[in-house]
Amino acid sequence: MPFTLSHAAAVLPALRRDGTARGPLVASALVAGSFSPDMTYFAATAFPGAMVFGDVTHSPVGIVTADVLITAALVALWLTVREPLVALLPERWRGRVYGLVRGRPWRERHPTALVGWFCLSAILGATTHVVWDSFTHLDRWGTRAIPVLGEIVAGFPVYLYAQYGGSALALGILAWCAARALRTSPPGAVLPTRVPGPGRRGRLLAAALIGGCVLAGVAHRVLRWAAYWGWDRIETPLDVIPTACFGAGAGLAVGLVLYGTGVRLLGSPRVRTTPDAPGSEPVPVPVPVHRDLPGPGPRPERSRPGSR
């Protein structure tokens, strides 16, 4: 698939409209699992030798081993960048989006059961990816089972039309489902105070950082490809689109992690100050007034123990 994000469409039947998974499955593991087999291709932007491990992540053994570990790493990164990314949105949208992507609290589930269902969700997501790819790539069991997928039509094999057409269709389905979910999502979810909402300058800096990383990833990957194969190897845009997508995805991941980690390290709860003294020391929160006392202050201890 030239657009790895499209693979998330395959796990939509296992997700509810509110963003949670059906039954005891874990939504983030389902989605990240559907991406996991391709992660070695993105990693090859920095480590060229990682491309060969794609054969492992797309194999039955890789689905239940390497892909589960990759899914866990992806979910950890997602939890790092989730709140900082939501904070970039306009204030009127933050509550709806955060309520949708926050999902169910993990603390409510037994750790052993959570780990088990997380692994199963990751395996299910990775399985959908590998099965889908088998019908859209050369010399996979799906294209061998259906020979017509290898027929040439207008200069391209049918499986290539399925690959690019399926990617575009899946992205459209994901966009439609996300828009429908946001319309029905309640607006009351509140971001943690340790993740402050950035101002206009902060949003511009975030866009510059993330966008710059994406462009750098594309340029690095395409230039390296051209240095190996030569520019004359590009006969159609299809020859270089996958390379550009993998570079863009790798750059996007780096940009998101840098931004999300920076916000979490530098962000802190806002502290109240007196309105007539800008820059003054923080005003401590007053002690609640006890109903039996005329003014603020700690409640006095009894002079003797009360009766039992």
C-alpha positions as CSV (number, residue, x, y, z in Angstrom):
1,M,0.0,0.0,0.0
2,P,1.5,3.4,-0.9
3,F,-0.6,4.9,1.9
4,T,0.0,2.9,5.1
5,L,-2.6,4.9,7.0
6,S,-5.3,3.5,4.6
7,H,-4.9,0.1,6.4
8,A,-6.8,1.5,9.4
9,A,-10.0,1.2,7.3
10,A,-9.7,-2.6,7.7
11,V,-10.2,-2.4,11.5
12,L,-13.2,0.0,11.4
13,P,-15.7,-2.8,11.8
14,A,-14.1,-3.5,15.2
15,L,-14.5,0.1,16.4
16,R,-17.5,1.9,17.7
17,R,-18.5,5.3,16.6
18,D,-17.3,6.8,19.9
19,G,-13.7,5.6,19.1
20,T,-13.7,2.7,21.5
21,A,-13.2,-0.9,20.4
22,R,-16.0,-3.5,20.5
23,G,-15.9,-5.9,23.4
24,P,-12.6,-6.2,25.3
25,L,-10.4,-5.3,22.3
26,V,-8.1,-2.3,22.5
27,A,-8.7,0.4,19.8
28,S,-5.2,1.8,19.7
29,A,-3.7,-1.6,19.3
30,L,-6.1,-2.5,16.5
31,V,-5.2,0.7,14.6
32,A,-1.4,0.6,15.3
33,G,-1.4,-3.1,14.5
34,S,-2.8,-2.4,11.1
35,F,0.2,-0.2,10.5
36,S,2.9,-2.3,12.1
37,P,4.0,-4.5,9.2
38,D,5.1,-1.5,7.2
39,M,7.1,0.2,9.9
40,T,10.4,-1.3,8.8
41,Y,10.0,0.5,5.5
42,F,9.6,3.8,7.3
43,A,12.6,3.0,9.5
44,A,14.6,2.4,6.4
45,T,14.7,6.2,6.0
46,A,17.3,6.2,8.7
47,F,18.4,2.6,8.6
48,P,18.5,1.4,4.9
49,G,19.0,-2.2,6.0
50,A,15.6,-2.3,7.6
51,M,13.8,-2.8,4.3
52,V,14.7,-6.5,4.3
53,F,12.8,-7.0,7.6
54,G,9.6,-6.3,5.8
55,D,9.6,-9.9,4.8
56,V,9.5,-10.8,8.4
57,T,6.8,-8.4,9.5
58,H,4.6,-9.5,6.6
59,S,4.9,-13.2,7.5
60,P,2.7,-15.3,9.8
61,V,5.5,-15.6,12.4
62,G,6.1,-11.9,12.3
63,I,2.4,-11.1,12.8
64,V,2.5,-12.7,16.3
65,T,6.0,-11.6,17.3
66,A,7.6,-8.6,15.7
67,D,4.4,-6.9,14.8
68,V,3.1,-7.0,18.4
69,L,6.3,-5.4,19.7
70,I,6.1,-2.7,16.9
71,T,2.5,-2.1,17.8
72,A,3.4,-1.6,21.5
73,A,6.0,1.0,20.4
74,L,3.6,2.8,18.2
75,V,0.9,3.0,20.9
76,A,3.5,4.3,23.4
77,L,4.4,7.1,20.9
78,W,0.8,7.8,20.3
79,L,0.1,8.3,24.0
80,T,3.1,10.7,24.1
81,V,1.8,12.9,21.3
82,R,-2.0,12.6,21.7
83,E,-2.7,15.5,24.0
84,P,-0.1,17.9,22.5
85,L,-1.6,17.3,19.1
86,V,-5.2,17.8,20.3
87,A,-4.1,21.0,22.0
88,L,-3.1,22.4,18.5
89,L,-6.7,22.4,17.4
90,P,-9.0,25.4,17.8
91,E,-10.6,25.4,21.2
92,R,-14.1,24.7,20.0
93,W,-12.9,21.4,18.5
94,R,-10.6,20.2,21.3
95,G,-13.3,18.7,23.5
96,R,-14.9,16.7,20.8
97,V,-11.6,15.4,19.3
98,Y,-10.1,14.5,22.7
99,G,-13.3,12.7,23.8
100,L,-13.1,10.6,20.6
101,V,-9.3,9.7,20.7
102,R,-9.1,9.3,24.5
103,G,-11.0,6.0,24.5
104,R,-11.6,4.0,27.6
105,P,-9.3,4.3,30.7
106,W,-6.9,1.4,30.9
107,R,-6.7,1.6,34.7
108,E,-10.2,0.1,34.9
109,R,-8.9,-3.2,33.4
110,H,-6.9,-5.9,35.1
111,P,-3.3,-5.7,33.9
112,T,-3.0,-9.3,32.8
113,A,-6.3,-9.2,30.8
114,L,-5.3,-5.9,29.3
115,V,-2.0,-7.2,28.0
116,G,-3.7,-10.3,26.6
117,W,-6.4,-8.3,24.7
118,F,-3.8,-5.7,23.6
119,C,-1.7,-8.5,22.0
120,L,-4.8,-10.0,20.4
121,S,-5.8,-6.7,19.0
122,A,-2.4,-6.1,17.6
123,I,-2.4,-9.5,15.9
124,L,-5.8,-8.8,14.4
125,G,-4.7,-5.4,13.1
126,A,-1.5,-6.8,11.6
127,T,-3.4,-9.7,10.0
128,T,-5.7,-7.4,8.2
129,H,-2.7,-5.6,6.8
130,V,-0.9,-8.7,5.5
131,V,-4.1,-10.1,4.0
132,W,-4.9,-6.9,2.2
133,D,-1.3,-6.6,0.9
134,S,-1.5,-10.1,-0.5
135,F,-4.0,-9.0,-3.1
136,T,-2.2,-5.8,-4.1
137,H,1.4,-6.8,-4.4
138,L,3.3,-8.9,-6.9
139,D,4.0,-12.6,-6.1
140,R,1.9,-12.8,-2.9
141,W,-0.4,-15.7,-2.2
142,G,-3.4,-13.5,-3.0
143,T,-2.2,-12.5,-6.5
144,R,-1.1,-16.1,-7.2
145,A,-4.6,-17.4,-6.2
146,I,-6.3,-14.8,-8.4
147,P,-4.3,-14.7,-11.7
148,V,-6.4,-11.9,-13.2
149,L,-4.8,-9.5,-10.7
150,G,-1.5,-9.9,-12.6
151,E,-3.1,-9.1,-16.0
152,I,-1.8,-5.9,-17.7
153,V,-4.4,-3.2,-18.4
154,A,-3.4,0.1,-20.0
155,G,0.2,-0.6,-19.2
156,F,-0.2,-1.6,-15.5
157,P,-1.1,-4.8,-13.7
158,V,-4.5,-5.0,-12.1
159,Y,-3.1,-5.4,-8.6
160,L,-1.4,-2.0,-8.9
161,Y,-4.8,-0.4,-9.7
162,A,-6.2,-2.3,-6.6
163,Q,-3.2,-1.0,-4.6
164,Y,-3.6,2.7,-5.4
165,G,-7.3,2.7,-5.9
166,G,-7.8,0.8,-2.7
167,S,-5.6,3.2,-0.8
168,A,-7.5,6.3,-2.0
169,L,-10.9,4.7,-1.4
170,A,-9.8,3.7,2.2
171,L,-8.6,7.2,3.0
172,G,-12.0,8.5,1.9
173,I,-13.8,6.0,4.1
174,L,-11.6,6.9,7.1
175,A,-12.3,10.7,6.5
176,W,-16.0,10.1,6.3
177,C,-16.1,7.9,9.4
178,A,-14.0,10.4,11.4
179,A,-16.2,13.3,10.4
180,R,-19.3,11.4,11.4
181,A,-17.8,10.4,14.7
182,L,-16.8,14.0,15.5
183,R,-20.3,15.2,14.8
184,T,-21.7,12.9,17.5
185,S,-18.9,13.2,20.0
186,P,-19.8,15.1,23.1
187,P,-17.8,18.4,23.5
188,G,-17.1,18.2,27.2
189,A,-13.8,16.3,27.4
190,V,-11.1,18.5,28.9
191,L,-7.3,18.2,28.2
192,P,-5.0,17.8,31.2
193,T,-3.7,21.1,32.6
194,R,-0.1,20.0,32.1
195,V,-0.7,20.3,28.3
196,P,-1.3,24.0,27.7
197,G,-3.0,25.1,24.5
198,P,-0.5,27.0,22.3
199,G,-1.1,30.5,20.9
200,R,-0.8,31.5,17.3
201,R,3.0,31.6,17.4
202,G,3.1,28.2,19.0
203,R,0.9,26.7,16.3
204,L,3.2,28.3,13.6
205,L,6.3,26.8,15.3
206,A,4.6,23.4,15.5
207,A,3.6,23.5,11.8
208,A,7.2,24.6,10.9
209,L,8.8,21.8,12.9
210,I,6.5,19.0,11.8
211,G,6.3,20.2,8.1
212,G,10.0,20.7,8.0
213,C,10.6,17.2,9.2
214,V,8.2,15.8,6.6
215,L,9.9,17.7,3.7
216,A,13.3,16.6,5.0
217,G,12.2,13.0,5.1
218,V,10.8,13.1,1.5
219,A,13.9,14.8,0.2
220,H,16.3,12.4,1.9
221,R,14.5,9.3,0.8
222,V,14.0,10.4,-2.8
223,L,17.5,11.7,-3.3
224,R,18.9,8.5,-1.8
225,W,16.7,6.4,-4.2
226,A,17.8,8.5,-7.2
227,A,21.5,8.2,-6.2
228,Y,21.1,4.4,-6.3
229,W,18.8,3.9,-9.3
230,G,19.3,7.1,-11.3
231,W,16.7,9.8,-12.2
232,D,16.2,8.2,-15.6
233,R,14.6,5.2,-13.8
234,I,11.5,7.4,-13.0
235,E,9.2,6.7,-15.9
236,T,5.9,7.5,-14.1
237,P,5.2,9.1,-10.7
238,L,4.2,5.6,-9.5
239,D,7.9,4.7,-9.5
240,V,8.7,7.1,-6.8
241,I,5.4,7.6,-4.9
242,P,6.0,4.8,-2.4
243,T,9.6,6.1,-1.7
244,A,8.2,9.6,-1.1
245,C,5.4,8.3,1.2
246,F,7.8,6.3,3.3
247,G,10.1,9.4,3.6
248,A,7.2,11.6,4.5
249,G,5.9,9.1,7.1
250,A,9.3,8.8,8.7
251,G,9.7,12.6,8.8
252,L,6.2,13.0,10.2
253,A,6.9,10.5,13.0
254,V,10.1,12.4,14.0
255,G,8.4,15.8,13.9
256,L,5.4,14.6,16.0
257,V,7.7,12.9,18.6
258,L,9.9,16.0,18.9
259,Y,6.9,18.3,19.3
260,G,4.9,16.1,21.6
261,T,7.9,15.3,23.9
262,G,8.9,19.0,24.0
263,V,5.4,20.1,25.0
264,R,5.3,17.5,27.8
265,L,8.7,18.4,29.1
266,L,8.2,22.2,28.9
267,G,4.5,22.4,29.6
268,S,3.2,23.0,33.1
269,P,-0.1,23.9,34.7
270,R,-1.0,27.6,34.4
271,V,-0.4,29.5,37.7
272,R,-2.8,32.2,38.8
273,T,-1.3,35.6,39.5
274,T,-2.9,38.8,40.9
275,P,-4.6,40.8,38.1
276,D,-3.1,44.1,39.3
277,A,0.5,42.9,39.6
278,P,1.7,41.2,36.4
279,G,4.6,38.9,36.9
280,S,4.1,38.8,40.6
281,E,4.6,35.7,42.7
282,P,1.9,33.1,42.4
283,V,-1.1,33.5,44.7
284,P,-1.6,30.4,46.8
285,V,-5.0,28.9,46.7
286,P,-6.8,29.9,49.9
287,V,-7.8,27.3,52.4
288,P,-11.5,26.5,52.2
289,V,-13.6,28.3,54.9
290,H,-15.1,25.9,57.4
291,R,-18.8,26.4,57.9
292,D,-18.4,26.6,61.7
293,L,-15.8,29.3,61.6
294,P,-16.2,33.0,60.9
295,G,-13.2,33.2,58.6
296,P,-10.5,31.3,56.7
297,G,-8.0,29.2,58.6
298,P,-7.5,25.7,59.8
299,R,-10.1,24.0,61.8
300,P,-9.1,23.9,65.5
301,E,-8.6,20.6,67.2
302,R,-11.0,19.5,69.9
303,S,-9.7,20.0,73.4
304,R,-10.6,16.4,74.2
305,P,-11.7,13.4,72.4
306,G,-15.3,13.2,71.4
307,S,-17.6,10.6,72.8
308,R,-17.8,7.3,70.9
